[in-house]
Amino acid sequence: HTAMEPVYEIRAVRYAHLYRTASHNFIGGDEHDGPMPLDYYVWTITGNGVCMLLDTGFDAATGSARGRQLVQPVEEGLREVGIDPAAVTDIIVSHMHYDHAGNHWLFPRARYHLQTEEMAHCTGSAMCHAAIRATYEAADVQAMIGKLFTGRVVCHDGTAQIAPGISVHRVGGHTRGLQVVRVHTRRGWVVLAADAAHFYANWRQRRPFPIVDSVPDYLDAFGIIESLASSPQHVIPGHDPLVLASYPPAAPGLANAVRVDLPPLRPVP
């Protein structure tokens, strides 16, 4: 059936950075506690008349309040890869954490695709706990409710097709309603894993990131992701600087955007 599927281009656009060490990136820490920084990305999915985003990042004010270094505003990164925020028709939100669901005024036309579970979770009783709500921004959740009431949110339950050759799959784990995205490209099926794996190491070593709603669901997600991707080289983690280092630049001279629909320039771990 894949011969009939349209093919899309996918760009990972880095907008922020955080220096940290490995012990912060695994439950139980890491005995080799060397540098292991995070990069923050949004992803563009284009082709076949589609102009879609996975996640919307955060803005300068949120970054500064949370001690994250903005490399470039999301809108600037998008324009560098030829995308006008006003032209984006659909946005898949992997989950509602502050670094995936901000900049909500940037996309006046877009419909937002969320898992029902995620919307219920971030507006429900779990948010009574300071430790759980800390990774969400009230303003982002409030803005999403505003969009819901203007008919601009589509809620999905589990697996759903967003367009031919583009589907979302709820895996949970990191958050209650985390969803990953499967995209058909000319190199095969790519899975944008978002925070199902912050790093290649979280996935390959089966060692969860410390922010987690359910450890069993987090670990179960990897089997689902592996079954959806054409190969392990087709899985793209959510925060790994290796993505930026391993894939071809989205355009000559661009330092912060790469094409992940193309094969990596070197094998990734």
Buried (B, 14 or more C-beta within 10 A) or exposed (E): EEEEBBBBBBBBBBBBBBEEBBBBBBEEEBEEEEEBBBBBBBBBBBBBEBBBBBBBBBBEEBBEEBEBEBBBBBBEBBEBBEBEBEEBBBBBBBBBBBBBBBBBEBBEEBBBBBBEBBBBBBBEEBBEEEEBBEBBBEBBBEBBEEBBEEEBBBBBEEEBEBBEBBBBBBBBBBBBBBBBBBBBBEBBBBBBBBBBBBBBBBBBEEBBBEBBBBEEBBBBBBEBBBEBBBEBBBBBBBBBBBBBEBBBBBEEEBEBBBBBBBBBEEEBE
